[in-house]
Amino acid sequence: MEYDLIADLPLLIESTSTKRHERETSSEFTRVTTECSLTGPSSADDETVTGRGEDVTYETADHDALAETGLPDLTGEFTLDSFSTRLENLDLFPAGAPDREVFRNYRRWGLESAALDLALRQAETDLAAALDRSLEPVRFVASTRLGEPPTTDRLEALRERVPDIAFKLDPTPEWNADLVAAIEESVGTDAVRILDLKGQYEGTDVDVPADPELYELVLESFPNAVVEDPALTDETRPLFDDSDVRSRVSWDAPIHGLEDVEALPWEPDWLNVKPSRFGSLESLCETIAYCEERDVRLYGGGQFELGVGRGQIQTLASMWYPDSPNDVAPRAYNDPAVGDGLSPSPLEPPTEAVGFR
């Protein structure tokens, strides 16, 4: 497993800090994240270097509490693997348990990715070199909702600025045949690469109840789109009995590690990789290796990252799944208003990379 190539990287941490980020988003909510910084000596001179990661926990109160309590004592000499073990044995939410247990993984990933960034910088290398992989141009889609009531206005605005941009859309119960016809007329159904049904979320602001009529509408109207996270009920399951339909299904919200992949209702053809859901580098690498062995197609997923996390998910896509419909567009695509100067797909990798960002 590729994790073995980085597990023993030396890591020396002398100080830690956090920085709170806040920004309005195209999904009409205020996103708050925390950038975690770990600082230690450079191996080349007397200077220090800093590794950064991003905690993408969704509850603002959890970030406010972290700003008050600060990070636990993480100073010392480690390997990446022993640092991961240290995190596993710490309560990273000392002010109180998070609303959702997966947020513990989010915060752990923020620290593990910062540790990886620091260890690579102290070794004066980058992740692709450490894993003997290349960095390739990353294709991406623009992920957006269509508003309430849904219209094609944002799709058309994005296409005006980036004529070839493709899309990841979130169907909602308000979608109907007229809207589908408008999408086909404005951008074409083949421009929609992913349809996120959000049927695997429970107790969140983005839950979408299982609706067999909605599912049938989008499955038939977008025959080439990947269909993400359907809810399988007595009414919707028959829609997925056909092997051709199943081959288009992808999973996102249920996936936190290899055990979740193996527990899916059928062997998947597609998975959305959001590294924060995995928590640890080892779990992420283990799952990617499993999928590569079985020809499961992967694409990167974003979580409205406001700091270094966005570049890190782009780096992972560049190494492992660059030609997929990656939901890793530059941050400007998530701004409430569609602005000028949006980068087209694909994103070119950096020519002189170091660290993990």
N, C-alpha and C positions, 0 to 999 in steps of 0.2 A: 504493500500500500504506500502511496506517495507520502502519507503523513510521516512515515519512518525517515524520509529524507530531511525533514525539518524538525522532528521531535527533539533531537539532541542539540539543536542550536543553543549556544550559551546566551544567557540573558542576565544583565546586571541592571537593576533598577535602584536609583538613588532618590527619586522623588516622584510624586504623582500630583495631578491637578485635573480639574474639570472645567468645562465651559458650556454654558447653556445657549442653545440656538432656538429661535422662534421665527416662524414665517407663515403667512397666509397661503392657502393652497387652492388649486382648481377644484377640489372636491368640497369646497366651502367649509373647511375647518381650519383651526389654527394648529399648526404642527409645532411641537416642541421636542427637541432631542438634546442629548448631552454628549459632548465630545470628551473622551477620556484620554489623558496624556500621561505617558510613562517616560521618564527621562533617566538617562544613564550615560556613562562615559563612552566616547568614541574610541575605537581600537587603534585609530591612526594617529591621534594627537591628544592634546590635553583638553580639547573641546568636548562638549556634551552633545548628544543627539536625542531626539524625542520621537517616540512612536505614538501614533494616534489611532483611535478607533471611535466608533459611534454607538451609543446606546439608543436604540430606536423604540423603546417602550412608548406606548401610545398615551398613557395617562399623564397629563401635565403635573398632577400632584406628586407623582413619583419622582419626576425630575426636580421639582421644588424641594422635596425632602432630601434628595441626594445633594443638592446645592448646600443645604444646611448641615448635613451630617458629614459630607465629604466621603471619599473612598476609604475603605479599611487600609490598614498598613500592608502595603504590597512591596515594600522595599526588600532588597536582598539579592542573592545570587541564585539563579535557577537555570534549568533548561526550559525550553518551551513546554515540554511535557510535564515537568515538575511544577511549573507555574500553573498549568491547567489543573493539576491535582490540587494545588493550593486553592484555586477558585472554587473547585467542587466542594471543598470543605468549609467554605465561608458563607455566611448569610449576607448577600449583597443588597438586601433590603432591610437594614436594621431598624428603620423607622416604622416598619409595619409591612405585613405581607402585601404583595401587589394584588390587584383585582383579578388578574388572570395569571395562572401559573407559568404560562409560556414567557411572560415578561422576565422571569428569572433567566431564561436562555438569552433573551435579548441583551440584558445587561452583561451577562457573561461573555457573549460574543463581542460586545463593545470593548471589553478588557482583553480578551484573547487576540482580537485583531490588532489592538494597540501593542500587545506584547510581540506579536509576529512582526509588525512594522519596526519596532525597536530592535529586535534580535537581528533582522535582516540588515538594518542600517549599521548596527554594531559590527556585523560581519562584512559590511560594504558590498552587499549584493541585493538582488531583488527576488521576488517569489518565483517568477518564471525560470530564472537561472537556477535557483535552488532545486526546483522540481524537474529541471531539464525539459522544459516546455517553451514554446514560442508564444509571443504576444501577437495576435492577429487582429485585423480591423473588426470592430464589433457592430453587427447589425442590430438595430433597435426599433421598437414601435413606440408610438405615443399612446399612453394609457389615459383614458378620459371617460368621464360620465357625460351624459348628454343633457343634463339639467332637468328641471321640473317646471312645466311639462317638457319631455325630451324633444330636442330639435337637432338638426344637423349643423347649427351655426358654428360650433367650435370646430367640427371637422373641416368645414369649408375655410375657416380662418387659418387653421393649421396648414391646409393644403395650399392656400395662397402664398404662404411663406416658405413651405417646404413641399414642392409639388409631388414628390415621390414618397412622402411619409406614409407608413402603414399604421394600423391602429389595434389597440387592445381596448375593447368596450365592455361595459358592465350592463347587461340587459336588466331591466327592472319591470315590475308588473305593468307599468304604463306603456311599454312597448306594444305596438300593434302593426298590422300589415301596412298601414299608410306610412308609418315611420320607416319600416324596412324599405319600402319603395323609395322614400326620400333619400335614404342612405345609398341605395343603389344608384340613384340619379346623380347624387352629389359627388361621391367618391368611388362608387362601385363596390360590390360585395366582396370581391377578391382583395380589396384593401384592408379588410377586417381580418386580421390574422388570429386573434384570440378573442373569445367571448367568455368572460368570467361570470358564471352564474351565482357565485358566492353562496352556494347552498350548503357549504360545510361550516359556516360560521354560526355560533350560538351565543346570544347575549351581547352582541356588539351593535354598533350603529350602522353597520353595513350588511346585516343579515338580509337575505332575500328568500322568502318562503318558496318551497317547491311548488311549481305551477306547470302542470303537464301541457297546457296550451301554450305557455311562453316557451317551454323547452322545445315543443314540436315546431313552433314558428321559427326559432333561430336555427335549429338543426337543419330544417329544410331550406331556409332562406340563405344560409351561409355554409354551403356544403364543403368548403375547403378550410374552414376555420377550426382551430383547436378549441375545444369546449372544456372549460376549467371548472372544477369543483361542483358538479351537479349533486343535488340531494337525491338519493335513491329511495323512493317511497313505493308503495304498492301501485300508485298512479303513474309515477315517472319511470320506474325500472324497465317496463316493457319497451320504452323508447330506446334503451341501450342494449337490447338483446342481440341486435345485429352486430356482427364482428367489425364491419366497416365503421359503424358509429362508435363502437368502443375504441377503435384505433385512433379516434380523434380526441378522446377524453384525456384530460390532464388533471393532476392533483396538486394542491398547494397547501391550504390551511391545515390538513391533517398530518402533514409531513414534518416530523421533528427529528427523524433519524431512520436508520435502516429498518428497525422493527416496524415502523409505520408503513414503510414501503411494502414490506412482506405481508402486512395485514390488510392491504387494499382488497376490494371485492374481486378484482381480476388483475393479472399481471399487467402493469401499465405500459403504454407506449410513449407517454409524455409525463414529465414532472417539471414543476416550477421550483427552482432552487432559490430559496431565501436564506442566506447563511445564518442570519440571526435566529431563525427558528431552531437551528441545530445546537446552538450554544457553544459547542467546542469545535476546534479545528479537526480533531480526530473524527468526530461524528460526521462532519461535512465531507472529509476526504473519503471515509469509508463508504458513504452513500453514493458519492460520485463514482467511485471505483466499481461498485456493484452495478450501477446503471450502465457504465461503459461496457462491462462484461456481457450485459444482456441486451445491448443496443437500445436501451431506453433513451429517448431523445430528451435533452434538457434545455431549459432556457432560464435566464436570470430574472428574478423578480425584485421590484423596488418597493420601498416602504416610506416614500417621501423623505429620504435622507437629506439633511441640511448641511452636513459637513463632509468629512473624509469618507464616510460610509458609501456615498454614491460612487466615488472613484474606485473604491474597493470592490463593489459588486461588478463594476465595469471590467476591472482587472480579472476577476474570476471568469467572467464571460469570455474575455479575450483569450484566456488559456484553454478553456474546456468546451465552450459551445458558442463560438463567435458568429456562426451563420444562422442561429436560431432567432425567432421573433422575441428578442430580449426586451423585457420591461425595465430597461436601465437607461432611458433617455436622459440627457443632461437636465439639471435641475430646472432650467428655465421653462421646460415643457410643463412643469407642475404649477407655474404661476397662475393666479386667477385670470389675468388678461393675457391674451396671446400677443407676444411682443415680436419685435424684429430681431434679426441676427441669430435665429435658431440654427443650431448645428444640424446638418443633414446626416442621414445614415449612409454608410457606416462611420463609426468613430475610429480615427487612426490611433494606434497605441503610441505611448511616449517613446522617443528614440533613445533616451538615456534614463532608464528606470532605475530606481533604488528604493528599497523598502517595500511596503505594501500599501501604496496609494499613488 
